[in-house]
Amino acid sequence: MESQIRKISIGRDYKDAMHYSVGQEVYGGHTIKDIIQSNDNSVTIFIVKDEELKPWKKFNTFVGIALEYNLEY
């Protein structure tokens, strides 16, 4: 699984939002592996630890979401 999304910010006010980035350590030694947007526009954060990949958080379109994409030129 490889995502073009590198960072997600959740909250209506960007300054006070929760920010999660690919590669960030979270939840007791897990690392954010991918941030995937589904066809229904929900966004799921996947984490990995000891090569075990699992979904961690899912956000729907009813919360304020800002996405940052990988920019490769």
Secondary structure, DSSP 8 states (H G I E B T S, - for coil): ---SEEEEEESSSGGGSEEEETT-EETTTEEEEEEEE-TTS-EEEEEEETTEEEEEEEE-TTS-EEEEE----
